[in-house]
């Protein structure tokens, strides 16, 4: 993923996308990658990119996935309920 992003960034100044990233604190590897990706996106400052990282306390990869699906859809599509 990081190689692809680096290649993309070398030829582009913008990324038009809406991205929701979620990770649970019990899934250390996934959480590390999510934080690393967030830092990279901050550094790139793509004008067309809207993203957020949400971290779920005491959730693992399987348990956090379900929460992330629901909250991600709501965040992307602007639903509050």
C-alpha positions in Angstrom: 0.0 0.0 0.0 2.8 2.4 0.9 4.6 1.7 -2.3 1.5 2.4 -4.4 0.8 5.6 -2.6 4.4 6.8 -3.1 4.2 6.1 -6.8 0.8 7.9 -7.0 2.2 10.9 -5.0 5.1 11.2 -7.4 2.8 12.0 -10.3 -0.2 13.6 -8.5 -0.8 16.6 -6.3 -4.4 15.7 -5.4 -6.4 12.7 -4.4 -10.2 13.0 -4.7 -11.4 10.5 -2.1 -13.4 10.1 1.0 -11.7 7.6 3.4 -12.8 6.3 6.8 -10.1 4.4 8.7 -10.8 2.5 11.9 -8.8 0.3 14.2 -9.1 -1.3 17.6 -6.5 -0.8 20.3 -6.2 -4.6 20.8 -5.1 -5.0 17.1 -1.7 -3.4 17.5 -0.5 -4.2 14.0 -3.5 -2.8 12.3 -3.5 0.2 14.6 0.1 1.0 13.8 -0.6 0.8 10.0 -3.7 3.1 10.4 -1.7 5.7 12.3 1.2 5.5 9.8 -1.2 6.0 6.9 -2.9 8.9 8.7 0.5 10.6 9.2 1.3 10.1 5.5 -2.0 11.6 4.4 -1.4 14.6 6.7 2.1 15.0 5.1 0.7 14.9 1.5 -2.0 17.4 2.2 -4.1 16.3 -0.8 -6.8 19.1 -1.3 -9.5 16.7 -2.5 -9.0 14.1 0.3 -11.4 13.9 3.1 -10.5 11.3 5.7 -10.7 10.4 9.3 -9.1 7.8 11.6 -11.3 6.4 14.4 -9.7 4.3 17.2 -11.9 1.9 19.2 -10.8 1.3 22.7 -10.6 -2.4 23.8 -11.6 -3.7 20.4 -9.8 -6.3 18.3 -9.8 -6.7 14.5 -13.0 -8.8 14.4 -15.0 -6.9 17.0 -13.9 -3.5 15.7 -14.7 -4.3 12.1 -18.5 -4.4 12.8 -18.4 -1.1 14.6 -16.2 0.4 11.8 -18.6 -0.7 9.1 -21.5 1.1 10.6 -19.7 4.2 11.7 -17.8 4.4 8.4 -21.0 4.3 6.4 -22.5 7.0 8.6 -19.4 9.2 8.3 -19.0 8.8 4.6 -22.7 9.3 3.8 -23.4 11.9 6.5 -26.0 9.9 8.4 -26.3 10.7 12.1 -28.7 7.9 13.1 
